[in-house]
Amino acid sequence: MQKLSQMLLHLFGWKIQGKLPLLNKYILIVAPHTSNWDLLVGLTAQFAVGDRFHFLAKKQLFFFPLNLFLKAMGGIPVDRSKSQDLVEQAVQLFEQKEKFVLGITPEGTRSPVKRWKTGFYHIANKAKIPIVMVGFDYAKKEIIINEPFWPTGDINEDFPQVLDFYRGIQGRYPQKIPDF
């Protein structure tokens, strides 16, 4: 599956820049999330790098038979109306498992947003794990993987560093990306 995924990315002109860390636990934030194609690109990239990630998706997507596919790919259904509980649930997943990588889109939706949600930061800080920033740049057809970033607990100091990584990375629909 790894070779096939690498071939598919190559066939469609995508390149992966950077490497995932050799850590058992971290949170991936993948942005900008502006299209349903992001899931397909992300899953193909996941297989191409040979690692297993989990991702959160709105519970409305987990209907038969799509739920079987999503769960097999690492999907975890979430109720987006309960965001505070979601942070605690994710922290518990990291505490319960020896190896766990969770991918999150900080926008929380494909629709245009004015600002990112901060749940990924709070999950990483409470679980004492790093954040690995991944950008899908459709203009360059690059999946860009950054070095792990360890949150300090000061979101006002850390968040600008996270946003700086994504400046200039163009989603499939750039008009949906917030102006940082």
N, C-alpha and C positions, 0 to 999 in steps of 0.2 A: 504494500500500500504506500510505503514511503517513496519508492522509486516512481510509482505511477503519479503520485501527487507532485513530486518534483518535476516530472515531465509535463504535467498539466500546467503548472505555473510557468514553466519555460515556454510552452506552446502559446500561452496567452500573453507572453511578454513580461511577466512579473518576476522580480528579483527579491531575494531576502537579504537585507543589509543588517549585519550584527548577528549575535548568537544569544540564545536563551541561557540564563545562568544555571550552573550545576548545583541547584538548591532544591531541597525537598518541598519547600513551601514558599509561595509568593503569590502576589496578586498581579495579574496583567491588566493594564487599562489599555483598551484598544479604541482609537479615535482617529479621525472623526467618523462617527457612525451616521451616515446620511442615506443609506440604501439597504435594501434586502440583500444585495449582492455582497455586502460586507460579511454576512454569515458564511456564504459559499467560499469567498476568498479566505476567510479565517479558518474554516474547517480544512480547506486544502492545505493551507500553510501549516496547520497543526500536524497533519499527517506528513508533510514534507520535512519538518524538523524532527519528526520521530518522537514527539512527546504527547502526553495526554493532558488536556485541560478540561476544566469544567466551566460552564458559562451559565449565567442567569438569563432567563427569558420569561416574558409575561405568561402567567398561567393559562391565559386564553389560547395560547398556541399548543398546549398539551392536550389535544383531542385525538382520538383514534382515527387513523393509524399514524398520524404525524408524531404523536407522543412517543411511540416506539423508536422512531428514528432519532428524535431529539435526545431522548435519554441515552440511547446507544452512543451518541456523539458527545455525551458529557453534559447535556442540558439539565438544569435544575429549575423547576417551575417556581415563580415567585408572585406574590400578591403585591403589586407596586403601590397599593394604597397604604401599606404598613411599613414605611421605610425605616423607622427606628428599630422595629422588631427584626427587620431584614439584616441590619448591621450585626445584631446579637446572634442571629442564626448563622450568619457567615463566620463569625468569630468561633462559634462552637464547632463548625465543620473543620476549621483549621486545628482546633484543640483536639478533636477526636481522631484525626487521621495523621498517619506518619508522613505521608506524601500527599500533597493537595495543592493544585494550582487552579486558581479561579480567575477567569477572564470576565471583565466588566467593561461596558461602554459607559463612560462618565456622563454622557448626555442622558442616558436612561431611555432614549427613544430615537427613532429616525427623524422625527419631526424637528423643525427648527426650535432651538432653545436660546434663551438669553444668557444663561450661565449653566455651568456643569453642576451636577449633584456631587456632594462631597462624601458620600457613603464609602466609596473605595478607600479614601484616606483614613476614615475612622476605623474601618475593618483592619487595614494594615497596621495602624497605630495600636489598636487594642490587641491584635493577635501577635504583635511584635514581629512582623514580617516585612520584607521589602516590597516596593512597588516597581514593576517592570513596565515601562511605557513602550507601547507599540503603535506605530502610525501606519495607516493605509493611505499611501499617496497615489491617487489614481492618475495624476498628471504625469508622474514619473514611472508609474507601475512598480512601485517599491513598497515592500513591507519592511519598515525600519524598526529595529529592536534596540532599545537603549539599555545602558547598564542599570543594575538594580539601584533604586533610590530608597534609602531608609528614612522614614518619616521621623522628625524630631519631636513631634507632639505639638509643635507650634504651626498650626495650619496657615496662619497669616504669613509666616516666613517661608514655608515649604511650597505652598500652592503656586506662587509665581514661577518657581523653578519647574514645576510640572507643566504649567501652561507654556513656558518658553520652548519646551521640547516640541510642542505641536504647532508653533507658529510656522507658517509656510508649508505645512503638510496639507494637501488638497484632497478633500473627500470627493466621492463620485458626484455629489451635488453641492458644490462649494457655497452656494447661497444659503444653505442650511447651517453653516458653521457659525457659532457665535463670534463676535468681534472681541477678542481678548484685550 
